[in-house]
């Protein structure tokens, strides 16, 4: 396997074609149809194949559809527990570290961002067992930190996936930046952050579908920052 030498979390070379304007009707139709099937209990893999084949989607386009779609009940559950970012003032937060940082890295490097059916903004980046810092990593951390400070979070607990390589290095840099800026952060690497986030009594900062569906309350800092800081972000809207 070749080492990961990427300097940015940007677009795939095929993305300008795969997510061009003429592709959006098929992508939106597939997202709607896949969500419809999920709402009626169809198996995920079979339903995605059916919709992808029907619209002639590539593997990467199918990945986008799978990230953007959700069953009606899931959407309702997520929206019921969602808090606006202005509501985190004075509150303690638990942050899904890789989820937040990688999406901001993608936004900073003009990667594809998906506006999803549940209202969240998600990226198309993939990290399979290994994370490598890119040129946008520190700007992404600064953006997140300054936003959390501006919004008045009282305490922030960052959780990173321990099994992902280089998570310890990222945790160390988060601690260093927090100390430099006086941010009230703790940073931990844990075996399964999703479980910890779902069980947390804090407000969860994440856009991960499994996390936000199980969390008691959550907020979508990513969408807030994309709307506030990235006027020219590459947003592919796959909502109904």
NORUR-V520337 format. One record per residue. N is the residue number from 1. RES is the residue in three letters. PHI is phi in whole degrees, -180 to 180 (none if undefined). Layout:
# NORUR-V520337
n = {N;N}
res = {RES;RES}
phi = {PHI;PHI}
This chain:
# NORUR-V520337
n = {1;2;3;4;5;6;7;8;9;10;11;12;13;14;15;16;17;18;19;20;21;22;23;24;25;26;27;28;29;30;31;32;33;34;35;36;37;38;39;40;41;42;43;44;45;46;47;48;49;50;51;52;53;54;55;56;57;58;59;60;61;62;63;64;65;66;67;68;69;70;71;72;73;74;75;76;77;78;79;80;81;82;83;84;85;86;87;88;89;90;91;92;93;94;95;96;97;98;99;100;101;102;103;104;105;106;107;108;109;110;111;112;113;114;115;116;117;118;119;120;121;122;123;124;125;126;127;128;129;130;131;132;133;134;135;136;137;138;139;140;141;142;143;144;145;146;147;148;149;150;151;152;153;154;155;156;157;158;159;160;161;162;163;164;165;166;167;168;169;170;171;172;173;174;175;176;177;178;179;180;181;182;183;184;185;186;187;188;189;190;191;192;193;194;195;196;197;198;199;200;201;202;203;204;205;206;207;208;209;210;211;212;213;214;215;216;217;218;219;220;221;222;223;224;225;226;227;228;229;230;231;232;233;234;235;236;237;238;239;240}
res = {UNK;UNK;UNK;UNK;UNK;UNK;UNK;UNK;UNK;UNK;UNK;UNK;UNK;UNK;UNK;UNK;UNK;UNK;UNK;UNK;UNK;UNK;UNK;UNK;UNK;UNK;UNK;UNK;UNK;UNK;UNK;UNK;UNK;UNK;UNK;UNK;UNK;UNK;UNK;UNK;UNK;UNK;UNK;UNK;UNK;UNK;UNK;UNK;UNK;UNK;UNK;UNK;UNK;UNK;UNK;UNK;UNK;UNK;UNK;UNK;UNK;UNK;UNK;UNK;UNK;UNK;UNK;UNK;UNK;UNK;UNK;UNK;UNK;UNK;UNK;UNK;UNK;UNK;UNK;UNK;UNK;UNK;UNK;UNK;UNK;UNK;UNK;UNK;UNK;UNK;UNK;UNK;UNK;UNK;UNK;UNK;UNK;UNK;UNK;UNK;UNK;UNK;UNK;UNK;UNK;UNK;UNK;UNK;UNK;UNK;UNK;UNK;UNK;UNK;UNK;UNK;UNK;UNK;UNK;UNK;UNK;UNK;UNK;UNK;UNK;UNK;UNK;UNK;UNK;UNK;UNK;UNK;UNK;UNK;UNK;UNK;UNK;UNK;UNK;UNK;UNK;UNK;UNK;UNK;UNK;UNK;UNK;UNK;UNK;UNK;UNK;UNK;UNK;UNK;UNK;UNK;UNK;UNK;UNK;UNK;UNK;UNK;UNK;UNK;UNK;UNK;UNK;UNK;UNK;UNK;UNK;UNK;UNK;UNK;UNK;UNK;UNK;UNK;UNK;UNK;UNK;UNK;UNK;UNK;UNK;UNK;UNK;UNK;UNK;UNK;UNK;UNK;UNK;UNK;UNK;UNK;UNK;UNK;UNK;UNK;UNK;UNK;UNK;UNK;UNK;UNK;UNK;UNK;UNK;UNK;UNK;UNK;UNK;UNK;UNK;UNK;UNK;UNK;UNK;UNK;UNK;UNK;UNK;UNK;UNK;UNK;UNK;UNK;UNK;UNK;UNK;UNK;UNK;UNK;UNK;UNK;UNK;UNK;UNK;UNK}
phi = {none;-72;-67;-79;-113;-64;-102;-138;-106;-90;-72;-72;-55;-88;-60;-57;-84;-69;-121;-70;-56;-73;-92;-65;-58;-68;-65;-69;-64;-65;-64;-63;-66;-64;-63;-61;-67;-62;-65;-108;83;-69;-61;-62;-64;-66;-66;-67;-63;-60;-71;-64;-66;-59;-106;63;-83;-76;-61;-69;-65;-65;-61;-61;-62;-65;-79;-87;-85;-167;-67;-58;-65;-65;-61;-63;-64;-65;-68;-66;-102;-84;-110;-71;-62;-65;-83;-87;-57;78;-106;-90;-121;-122;-107;-78;-58;-63;-59;-72;-66;-65;-67;-69;-59;-63;-64;-66;-102;63;-79;-68;-118;-104;-90;-98;-63;-88;94;-79;-109;-127;-98;-110;-71;-129;-126;-109;83;-144;-121;-125;-63;-124;-62;-88;-62;-67;-59;-66;-64;-62;-57;-64;-64;-66;-67;-63;-67;-64;-82;86;-62;-81;-157;-130;-108;-87;-121;-122;-74;-58;-66;-80;-62;75;-64;-65;-66;-65;-60;-63;-69;-60;-64;-62;-67;-64;-67;-64;-101;71;-81;-81;-114;-121;-132;-130;-105;-131;-65;-136;-59;-57;-62;-64;-67;-64;-84;-67;-88;-83;-72;-92;-105;-167;-127;-68;-61;-67;-68;-72;-75;-97;-70;-65;-153;-149;-137;-105;-66;-60;-62;-60;-70;-62;-67;-88;-112;-123;-62;-112;-63;-86;-99;-106;-87;-111;-71;-56}
